[in-house]
Amino acid sequence: MKKKNIINLIRCYSEKNDAGFRSEAYEIARDFDRDGDSDLAEYIMSLLSSANSFVPQENMEHLFFCQRVPINNSTLPLPDAIKNDVVGIVNAVGHNVVVNKFLFHGAPGTGKTETVKQIARLTNRNLYIVNFDLLIDSKLGQTSKNIAALFEEINRLLMPDRSIVLFDEIDAIALDRTSNNDLREMGRATSSVLKGFDALRNDIVIIATTNLFASFDKALIRRFDATVDFNRYTQEDLIEIGEFLLKEYIVQYKDVTQDVRLFKKILSLFRAIPYPGDLRNLIKTSLAFSSQTDKYDYLKRLYHSVTGQPSKDIFLLNKQGFTVRDIEILSGISKSQVARELKKKDE
């Protein structure tokens, strides 16, 4: 805390300048927090807020382009290759060595956004997401002005060293400026993003995601300290994740019987197993739409979603490698009848 802060605080009080008084008090709280006295910083914040304890609120920070995102305790397993990179990011944030800008790229549904939430949870930071709908404006030059205002807003966050700002699908404002298809206005927008990144505070963590890495501006890529490729899933990884998701959701259903072995066999019929985002929805709907009087109906629905075929053709099921018991579950035909039909065909 500097002497000028105390002087400005007293001056604002004597002039009945409430906004200036609160601004100086916030700055003093930030100084205490940077010096390691987080308890005193939070106490000052609590005195300035109407609440009894300090809970950062969007309206308290006068945010416009960013909004606070709630963090839940749900988890999504990741392949070891991606998990190791994420652990590295968590470590880098903990070291506080100005390695604070990260880019996640990969196809939709690969878990980029969900992973950002987990990083916020693991590092005990508040998560804010940028609202691109408010940034992009049809008026010439206004988008660039909005982007400049956005970065000013980020730099004014009350507790910057406890914040993560997410630019979800940042390609909306950061496409390659050298592309022949790029609009001049969006080129200016990308230039404004570059300037904003260069002027960012070092204690704020920035994570951006993109589905269009090939079209991403190369100069902006260099602004990030590390990039993480979220396309690194094998079929085995996705089957394991599918099993994890099944076990997570099936406990909510009393009239359903879990059969992991058959579940994994059905998933393996996919030519390409969907990424976790779509896989999660597939499993949830298979369970939610299942009959309450058929404990294996979710597996029949899953089979139909995977193959596009009803699970009634016992000869096709046999050709696909399902056992007589599996065929009984999927077709609803008794094992004895299935065995007779298969034997008759072989003869």
C-alpha positions as CSV (number, residue, x, y, z in Angstrom):
1,M,0.0,0.0,0.0
2,K,1.4,3.4,-1.1
3,K,1.1,6.7,0.8
4,K,-0.7,8.2,-2.2
5,N,-3.5,5.6,-1.8
6,I,-4.1,6.8,1.8
7,I,-4.0,10.5,0.7
8,N,-6.4,9.8,-2.2
9,L,-8.7,7.8,0.1
10,I,-9.0,10.7,2.6
11,R,-9.4,13.3,-0.2
12,C,-12.2,11.3,-1.8
13,Y,-13.9,10.9,1.6
14,S,-13.7,14.7,2.3
15,E,-15.0,15.5,-1.2
16,K,-17.8,12.9,-0.7
17,N,-16.6,11.2,-3.9
18,D,-18.0,7.8,-3.3
19,A,-16.9,6.2,-6.6
20,G,-13.3,7.5,-6.1
21,F,-13.3,6.4,-2.5
22,R,-14.4,2.8,-3.5
23,S,-11.8,2.7,-6.3
24,E,-9.0,3.6,-3.9
25,A,-10.2,1.2,-1.3
26,Y,-10.3,-1.6,-4.0
27,E,-6.7,-0.7,-5.0
28,I,-5.6,-0.9,-1.3
29,A,-7.3,-4.3,-1.0
30,R,-5.5,-5.5,-4.1
31,D,-2.2,-4.3,-2.7
32,F,-2.8,-6.3,0.5
33,D,-3.7,-9.3,-1.5
34,R,-0.6,-9.1,-3.6
35,D,1.5,-8.8,-0.4
36,G,0.0,-12.1,0.8
37,D,-2.6,-10.7,3.3
38,S,-5.7,-12.1,1.6
39,D,-7.7,-12.1,4.8
40,L,-7.4,-8.3,5.2
41,A,-8.1,-7.8,1.5
42,E,-11.3,-9.8,1.7
43,Y,-12.3,-7.9,4.9
44,I,-11.9,-4.6,3.1
45,M,-14.0,-5.9,0.2
46,S,-16.7,-7.0,2.6
47,L,-16.9,-3.6,4.1
48,L,-17.3,-2.1,0.7
49,S,-20.1,-4.5,-0.3
50,S,-23.6,-4.8,1.0
51,A,-23.0,-8.5,1.8
52,N,-21.7,-9.7,5.2
53,S,-18.8,-11.5,3.5
54,F,-16.9,-10.9,0.3
55,V,-18.5,-12.7,-2.7
56,P,-17.5,-11.1,-6.0
57,Q,-20.6,-10.0,-7.9
58,E,-20.8,-9.0,-11.5
59,N,-22.8,-5.8,-10.7
60,M,-20.3,-4.9,-8.0
61,E,-17.5,-4.9,-10.6
62,H,-19.7,-3.1,-13.1
63,L,-18.9,-5.8,-15.8
64,F,-20.4,-5.4,-19.2
65,F,-18.5,-7.6,-21.7
66,C,-17.7,-10.4,-19.2
67,Q,-19.9,-12.4,-17.0
68,R,-19.2,-14.6,-14.1
69,V,-19.5,-18.4,-14.7
70,P,-20.5,-20.7,-11.9
71,I,-18.1,-23.6,-11.2
72,N,-19.5,-27.0,-10.4
73,N,-17.8,-30.2,-9.2
74,S,-18.6,-32.3,-12.3
75,T,-15.6,-34.0,-13.9
76,L,-14.8,-35.1,-17.4
77,P,-11.9,-37.7,-17.8
78,L,-9.3,-36.8,-20.4
79,P,-6.7,-38.8,-22.2
80,D,-3.3,-38.9,-20.5
81,A,-1.7,-36.7,-23.2
82,I,-4.2,-33.9,-22.7
83,K,-4.4,-34.4,-18.9
84,N,-0.7,-33.9,-18.6
85,D,-0.9,-30.6,-20.4
86,V,-3.8,-29.5,-18.2
87,V,-1.8,-30.4,-15.1
88,G,1.1,-28.4,-16.4
89,I,-1.2,-25.4,-16.8
90,V,-2.5,-25.8,-13.2
91,N,1.2,-25.9,-12.1
92,A,2.1,-22.8,-14.1
93,V,-0.8,-20.8,-12.6
94,G,0.4,-21.9,-9.1
95,H,4.0,-20.9,-9.8
96,N,2.8,-17.4,-10.7
97,V,5.7,-16.9,-13.1
98,V,3.8,-14.8,-15.8
99,V,3.0,-17.9,-17.9
100,N,-0.7,-17.0,-18.0
101,K,-2.1,-17.2,-21.6
102,F,-3.3,-20.5,-23.0
103,L,-5.0,-21.6,-26.2
104,F,-7.1,-24.8,-26.4
105,H,-7.9,-26.0,-29.9
106,G,-9.8,-29.0,-31.2
107,A,-13.1,-30.2,-32.7
108,P,-16.4,-29.4,-31.0
109,G,-17.2,-31.6,-28.1
110,T,-13.6,-32.4,-27.2
111,G,-14.0,-30.9,-23.7
112,K,-12.2,-27.6,-24.1
113,T,-14.7,-25.4,-22.3
114,E,-15.4,-27.9,-19.6
115,T,-11.6,-28.3,-18.9
116,V,-11.4,-24.5,-18.4
117,K,-14.0,-24.8,-15.7
118,Q,-12.0,-27.6,-14.0
119,I,-8.8,-25.5,-14.1
120,A,-10.7,-22.7,-12.4
121,R,-11.9,-25.1,-9.7
122,L,-8.5,-26.6,-9.2
123,T,-6.8,-23.2,-8.9
124,N,-9.6,-21.7,-6.8
125,R,-10.1,-18.8,-9.2
126,N,-13.2,-17.0,-10.4
127,L,-14.1,-17.8,-14.0
128,Y,-15.4,-15.1,-16.4
129,I,-16.5,-15.6,-19.9
130,V,-16.4,-13.0,-22.7
131,N,-19.7,-12.2,-24.4
132,F,-18.9,-11.9,-28.1
133,D,-22.5,-10.9,-28.9
134,L,-21.9,-7.6,-27.2
135,L,-18.4,-7.1,-28.8
136,I,-19.3,-7.5,-32.4
137,D,-21.1,-4.5,-33.9
138,S,-22.2,-3.7,-37.4
139,K,-21.0,-0.1,-37.2
140,L,-17.6,0.5,-38.8
141,G,-14.9,0.6,-36.2
142,Q,-17.2,0.0,-33.2
143,T,-16.1,-3.7,-32.8
144,S,-12.5,-2.6,-32.3
145,K,-13.6,0.0,-29.8
146,N,-15.6,-2.6,-27.9
147,I,-12.6,-4.9,-27.8
148,A,-10.4,-2.1,-26.4
149,A,-13.1,-1.5,-23.7
150,L,-13.2,-5.3,-23.0
151,F,-9.5,-5.4,-22.2
152,E,-9.8,-2.4,-20.0
153,E,-12.6,-4.2,-18.1
154,I,-10.5,-7.3,-17.7
155,N,-7.6,-5.2,-16.3
156,R,-10.0,-3.7,-13.8
157,L,-11.2,-7.0,-12.3
158,L,-11.3,-6.6,-8.5
159,M,-9.2,-9.7,-7.7
160,P,-7.1,-10.3,-10.9
161,D,-4.8,-12.8,-9.4
162,R,-7.9,-14.9,-8.5
163,S,-9.5,-14.7,-12.0
164,I,-9.5,-16.7,-15.2
165,V,-11.0,-15.1,-18.3
166,L,-12.3,-17.4,-21.0
167,F,-12.5,-16.4,-24.6
168,D,-14.7,-19.2,-25.8
169,E,-14.4,-19.7,-29.6
170,I,-12.2,-16.7,-29.9
171,D,-12.0,-17.2,-33.7
172,A,-15.1,-15.1,-33.8
173,I,-12.8,-12.1,-33.4
174,A,-9.4,-13.5,-34.3
175,L,-9.4,-15.0,-37.8
176,D,-6.3,-14.8,-40.0
177,R,-5.8,-11.2,-41.2
178,T,-3.9,-12.4,-44.3
179,S,-6.8,-14.5,-45.6
180,N,-8.4,-13.4,-48.9
181,N,-11.8,-14.1,-47.4
182,D,-11.2,-12.0,-44.3
183,L,-13.3,-8.8,-44.0
184,R,-11.3,-5.6,-43.3
185,E,-13.4,-4.9,-40.2
186,M,-12.6,-8.3,-38.7
187,G,-8.9,-7.7,-39.5
188,R,-9.0,-4.5,-37.4
189,A,-10.8,-6.5,-34.7
190,T,-8.0,-9.0,-34.7
191,S,-5.4,-6.2,-34.5
192,S,-7.3,-4.8,-31.5
193,V,-7.2,-8.2,-29.8
194,L,-3.4,-8.3,-30.3
195,K,-3.0,-4.9,-28.7
196,G,-5.3,-6.0,-25.8
197,F,-3.2,-9.1,-25.1
198,D,0.0,-7.1,-25.1
199,A,-1.5,-4.7,-22.5
200,L,-2.9,-7.4,-20.2
201,R,-2.0,-7.6,-16.5
202,N,0.4,-10.5,-15.8
203,D,-1.7,-11.8,-12.8
204,I,-4.8,-12.5,-14.9
205,V,-5.0,-16.0,-16.5
206,I,-6.4,-16.0,-20.0
207,I,-7.7,-19.2,-21.7
208,A,-9.1,-19.1,-25.3
209,T,-10.7,-21.9,-27.2
210,T,-11.1,-22.4,-31.0
211,N,-12.5,-24.9,-33.4
212,L,-10.8,-23.3,-36.3
213,F,-7.1,-23.4,-35.5
214,A,-6.1,-23.7,-39.1
215,S,-7.7,-20.3,-39.8
216,F,-6.4,-18.7,-36.6
217,D,-4.2,-15.6,-36.8
218,K,-0.6,-16.7,-36.5
219,A,0.5,-13.5,-34.7
220,L,-2.1,-14.1,-32.0
221,I,-1.0,-17.7,-31.6
222,R,2.4,-16.3,-30.7
223,R,0.8,-14.3,-27.9
224,F,-0.1,-17.5,-26.0
225,D,2.4,-19.2,-23.7
226,A,1.1,-22.6,-24.6
227,T,-1.4,-24.3,-26.9
228,V,-3.2,-27.6,-26.1
229,D,-4.5,-29.9,-28.9
230,F,-7.8,-31.5,-27.7
231,N,-8.1,-33.8,-30.7
232,R,-5.8,-36.4,-29.1
233,Y,-8.4,-39.1,-28.3
234,T,-8.0,-42.7,-29.3
235,Q,-11.0,-45.1,-29.7
236,E,-9.9,-46.8,-26.4
237,D,-9.9,-43.4,-24.7
238,L,-13.5,-42.7,-25.9
239,I,-14.7,-46.1,-24.8
240,E,-13.3,-45.5,-21.3
241,I,-14.9,-42.1,-21.2
242,G,-18.2,-43.6,-22.3
243,E,-18.0,-46.1,-19.4
244,F,-17.2,-43.3,-17.0
245,L,-20.2,-41.3,-18.2
246,L,-22.5,-44.4,-18.1
247,K,-21.6,-45.0,-14.5
248,E,-22.1,-41.4,-13.6
249,Y,-25.6,-41.2,-15.0
250,I,-27.0,-44.7,-14.5
251,V,-27.1,-44.3,-10.7
252,Q,-30.1,-41.9,-11.2
253,Y,-32.2,-44.7,-12.7
254,K,-33.7,-47.3,-10.4
255,D,-35.3,-49.5,-13.1
256,V,-32.1,-49.8,-15.2
257,T,-29.5,-52.6,-15.0
258,Q,-25.9,-51.7,-15.7
259,D,-24.0,-53.9,-18.2
260,V,-20.7,-52.3,-18.9
261,R,-19.4,-55.2,-21.0
262,L,-22.3,-55.0,-23.5
263,F,-22.3,-51.2,-23.4
264,K,-18.6,-51.1,-24.5
265,K,-19.2,-53.7,-27.2
266,I,-22.0,-51.6,-28.7
267,L,-19.8,-48.4,-28.6
268,S,-17.1,-50.3,-30.5
269,L,-19.5,-50.6,-33.4
270,F,-19.1,-46.9,-34.2
271,R,-16.9,-46.2,-37.2
272,A,-15.7,-43.2,-35.2
273,I,-16.9,-42.8,-31.6
274,P,-18.1,-39.3,-30.9
275,Y,-16.1,-36.9,-28.8
276,P,-17.1,-36.5,-25.2
277,G,-19.6,-33.7,-25.6
278,D,-21.7,-35.7,-28.1
279,L,-21.0,-39.0,-26.3
280,R,-22.4,-37.5,-23.1
281,N,-25.6,-36.5,-24.8
282,L,-26.0,-39.9,-26.5
283,I,-25.7,-41.7,-23.2
284,K,-28.0,-39.3,-21.3
285,T,-30.7,-39.6,-23.9
286,S,-30.4,-43.4,-24.2
287,L,-31.0,-43.6,-20.5
288,A,-33.7,-40.9,-20.2
289,F,-35.8,-42.2,-23.1
290,S,-35.6,-45.9,-22.0
291,S,-38.7,-47.8,-20.9
292,Q,-39.3,-48.1,-17.2
293,T,-40.4,-51.7,-17.7
294,D,-37.4,-52.8,-19.6
295,K,-34.1,-52.7,-17.6
296,Y,-32.0,-53.0,-20.8
297,D,-34.0,-50.7,-23.1
298,Y,-31.2,-48.1,-22.9
299,L,-28.8,-50.6,-24.5
300,K,-31.3,-51.2,-27.3
301,R,-31.6,-47.5,-27.9
302,L,-27.9,-47.0,-27.8
303,Y,-27.5,-49.8,-30.4
304,H,-30.0,-48.1,-32.7
305,S,-28.2,-44.8,-32.3
306,V,-24.9,-46.4,-33.2
307,T,-25.9,-48.6,-36.1
308,G,-29.1,-47.0,-37.4
309,Q,-30.7,-50.4,-37.2
310,P,-33.2,-51.9,-34.8
311,S,-31.8,-54.6,-32.5
312,K,-34.2,-57.3,-33.7
313,D,-32.0,-59.0,-36.4
314,I,-30.4,-61.9,-34.5
315,F,-28.3,-63.0,-37.5
316,L,-26.8,-59.5,-37.8
317,L,-26.2,-59.3,-34.1
318,N,-24.4,-62.7,-34.3
319,K,-22.3,-61.5,-37.2
320,Q,-21.3,-58.4,-35.2
321,G,-19.9,-60.7,-32.5
322,F,-22.6,-60.5,-29.9
323,T,-23.1,-63.6,-27.7
324,V,-26.4,-65.5,-27.4
325,R,-26.9,-63.7,-24.0
326,D,-26.2,-60.3,-25.6
327,I,-28.6,-61.1,-28.4
328,E,-31.3,-62.0,-25.9
329,I,-30.9,-58.6,-24.2
330,L,-30.9,-56.6,-27.4
331,S,-33.6,-58.4,-29.3
332,G,-35.9,-59.5,-26.5
333,I,-35.8,-63.1,-27.9
334,S,-35.0,-65.9,-25.4
335,K,-31.6,-67.4,-25.5
336,S,-33.0,-70.9,-26.3
337,Q,-34.9,-69.5,-29.3
338,V,-31.8,-67.5,-30.5
339,A,-29.7,-70.6,-30.2
340,R,-32.2,-72.7,-32.2
341,E,-32.4,-70.0,-35.0
342,L,-28.7,-69.7,-35.3
343,K,-28.2,-73.4,-35.3
344,K,-30.9,-73.9,-38.0
345,K,-29.2,-71.3,-40.2
346,D,-25.8,-73.0,-39.8
347,E,-27.3,-76.3,-40.9
